[in-house]
Amino acid sequence: MKKIMLPALAFMMLFSCQNDTTETTAQNTSASLRRGCASQEVLDAQMKADPTLALRMNKIEEFTKNAMLNGRLVNGKVQIPVVVNVLYRTTAENISLAQIQSQIDVLNKDFNATNSDFNSVPALFSGVKANVGISFVLQSVVRKATTTTSFSTNDAMKKASTGIAPTTPTTVLNMWSCNLGGGILGYAQFPGGASSTDGVVIDNNAFGTTGTVAAPFNLGRTATHEVGHWMNLRHIWGDATCGSDLVSDTPTHNDANYGVPAYPHYSTCTGTPVEMTMNYMDYTDDRGMYMFSNGQKSRMAALFVSGGSRASFGI
């Protein structure tokens, strides 16, 4: 079992997934595109812009820890309304309602353990694989034409002047579909950030399972990963070599995994555990990730109790 440590001030991280053409290492399979993360750069910019952000994140972490220790977790069904904001310059970027609904369907399956690959979880982790029990309902779709060729992680897509401002972000999960530059797949804001930028951004080529999506990120798992961050989950390797993701039932990972690693893949961290490469919070291809753990479920549930940072979403 991993030792859970309270995070440093830099605990809160916005996540941005990137793909590139770097060849995979021996532990990874033959994916020619790889997830990667520019979150530290985004975090640095957020911290400079808002010096109080770290304090808010630490308070949320302390609340989460206490809620988990004291059993103050939601017992009902959490249902999240979703508004999808579509920014498009070309017809292809104006993704269809069917493509949008396919993404909502994936979120509902992945967060309720009804995904078809859930049964592929190895026996070693069968005792901790989780039905998170959170559902998502598409409330509306907002569309807007733009002259912007590609967006970056500076949140321009979330501003009315350059994109679409979020709809009631304290009670609605806002998702943005747009063309993200630099090979970026998506990024999310952790609890505690400004409401004006709260939500999840996904590249239109990784949004859902049909339409414009492209392998190996064509199964909607980019959004599953990003919504995990929106619900206060860290990367499974803790964004450091043999780091902590603040969850006790996920093995300590050396670093991110890419492609679809052969099982079992052993960590060289203390105890040389088998890494949970199929966890949604790793960096594997969409077809290589298909589970959350019970510990991650508890972290997410702690957000929705009275006093939790997303309690306004209700039950």
N, C-alpha and C positions, 0 to 999 in steps of 0.2 A: 504494500500500500504506500502511496506517496505521502510525504509530509506536506500538508497544506500550509502555505505561508501567506500572511497578509501582503498585498502588493505594495510596491513602491509607489511614489506619487505618479509615476508614469504608467500605472496599471491600465488606465483607460486607453484603448486604442481603436481608432477608426481603421477599418480594414479595406484594403483595395487589392483585388486579385488581378494579376497580370499573366499573360501567356507570352512565351518567347520560343525561339527555335533552338535553344541550347539542348544538346543531346542529354538524355537521361543517364544517371549513373548506373552501376551494375545492379543496384537494389531495385531499380525501377524498370517498368516495362517499356514498350516501344513507342510510347506517346511522343509525337513530334512537337506537341504544344504542351507547355507546363504552366501550372499555376505558380504565381509568385506573389510577393507582398511588398507594397510600398507604404505600409502603415506607419512606420517610424517617421517618415518624412511628413505624412499627414498629421500625425500626432504632434510633432514639433511645431507645425504651423498653428494648430489648434491651441496648444499651450501658450504660445506667444500672443495669440489673439485674445485669450481668456485665461488670465492667471488663476482664476478661482476654479477652473475645471478640475484640476487634480484634487482639490479639497472635496468637491462634490463626489468625485469618483470614489474616494476613500470612504466617505460616509455611506455611500451605496454598498460598498463592499463590506463594511462593518455590519450594516443592517442585514445583508444577505447571509453573512456568517451566523449572526444571532438567530435569524429566522430558521436556518437549517438546524442549528443546535437545539432550538426550543420547539421544533416541530410546527412552527407557524407557517404552514404552507397551505395553498388553496386546496380545497377538497372538491370544489365544483368544476364545471367545464368552462374553461376560458375560451371565448370566441372573439377573434380579432377581425374587425371590419378593415377592409383594404381598399384604398384608392390607388389606381394605377395611372400615373401621369406619363403620357407618351409624347416625346419630343421627336419630330421627324423633319428631315430635309429632303428625303427621297421617299418614293412610294413604299419601298421595301422597309424603311425604318418606321413607317406608320403601321406597326404590327397589328394583326387582326384580333378581333375579340376571341376567336378560337385559340390563338396562341396565348393570349393573356389568361384565358380560363384554364389552359393546360398547365400554366405555372401555379395557379391557385390549387388545382387538383394535386399537383406534386407536393406542395406544402402540406396539404391535408393528409396525404398518404404518409409522408416522411415523419410528420409530427404525431401521427397516430398509429405508427407501426403497421400500416396496411400496405406499405410498399412491397412489391413482389419479391424483392431481393432481401427483405428483412430476414427471411429464413436461411440466408446464406451466412449469417453471423456465425463464426466458429464456436464450437462447443465451449472453448476456453472463456468466451465472453458471454455465453448464453445467460448466465446468472445476473448480469448487470445491464443487458440490453433493455432499452426503455420504450414504453409507450408514453410519450410526453403528455398527450391528452389535450393539446391545444389545437383549435380549428380556426380556419380562415374563411371569410366570406367576402366575395367581391362586391363592394358597395357601389362603385362607379368608376368610369374611365374618363380621364380628361385628356384631350388631344390638343396639340399646338404645333403649328409649322414653325420652323426655325431656319435661319440662314447659317447657323453654326455647323461647320463641317464635323467637328468632333468635340466632345466635352472632356474635361479632366477631373481631378479630385478636388477642385476648388469650390464645389457646390454651386456653380453658376446655373446648373439645371434646376436648382431649387428656388431661384429668385424670379419674381414676376417679370422683371425687366429683361432677363436673359433666358428664362425657362418658365416653369410653373411652380408657384408657391404651394407649399403643402396645405392640404385640407385638414382642419382641426386635428393637428398632430398629437394632442394629448389624449385623444380617444380613437384615432384612426392610424393604422400603419400605412404610411405613404411609400409607394414604390415608384421609381422613375425608370422608364425604359428609354434609352437614347443610345447614340453612337459614342462610345467611349474610346478616346484615342490612346496611343501608346500600348496597345494590346491589353488594356485593362478590361477585366471581366465584370467587376463590380466592387462596391464598398458600402459599409454600413456605419451608422452612428450608434455608439453604445449609450445606454441609459445615462442621463445626467448632462448631456449636451444641450445646446440651444434648441428650443422647440421649432424655431424657424428653419432648421436644417435637419430635423429628425426624420429618419427613415432609411430606406435602402435603395441604392442605385444599381441597376443591372444593364449590361450591354445588351442591345436588342438581339444580338446573335447568340446570347446565352440565356434568353428569357423564355422559359417554357420548354416544350418538347416538339413543337411543330413550327411551320412557317420558316422563319429566317435562321433558326438555330443551326449550329455546326458542331460536329463531333471534334474533340471528345467531350465537349461541354454542352451536350444536347439533351440532357435528361432533367434539366431544371434544378440541379443540385447546387448551382452557384447561389441561387436565391435561398435554398435551405441553409447553406453555410452562412450567408449574410444575415438572414433572420436570426440565426443562432447568435451572431454577434449583437444584433439589436436587442436580443434577450439576455445579454450579459455573459455570453460564453467566450472564452479566450481560445486561441489556437491550441491544439492538443499538446504541442511541444512547448507551450508557454513563452513563445517568442524569444527563446534563448536555448543554447545547447543544454539539454537535460533540464530544461526549465519546468516550472509548475503552471498548470492551467487552473489551479485552485479547485480541482476536483479530485476526490480521493480514489475513485474507482476506475480511472483511466491510467494506463501504464505511462511511465516516464519515457518520452521520445527523445532521441538524439536531436532531431530537427524535423523539418517538413518532409513528407513523402510525396512523390510524384508518380504519374502514370497509374498503373495498377500493380503494386508490389506483390510478389509471390508470398504466400503464407506458408509457414510463419516467418515474419521478419523480426529479427532480434535487435533490441536496443543494446548499445554498449554502455548505457548509463548504469548506475548502481543496481545490482541484482539482475542485470541483463534480461529484462522482461521482454515478452513478445509484444511488439507494438500494435496498437489498435488502429491499424492503417485504414480500416473501413469506417472509421468515425467521420461524421460530417465535418468536423472541425480540423481535419487534416487537409492536405493539398492534393489528394489523389484526383484522378479523372472522375467524371460524374458516375461512371459505372463501377468505380472502385470504392464509393462511399455509400453506406446504407444503414447507419445506426447512430443513435445517441445513447449515452449511458444514464443510469439512474442518478448518478451524482450530477450530471449536467441537467437532468430533469429538475432536480431540487433547486439548482441555481436559477433556472428559468421561472419556476413556480414562485420563488421568493419575491419576484418583481411584482406580483399581482395581489399580495396580501395587503391588508390595511397598513398604510405607511410605506409600502413598497413604491419604488420609483415609477412603476407603471400601473399602480392601483387604480388609476382613473379609467382604465379599460374595463374594469369590473369583471363580473363573472356571469 
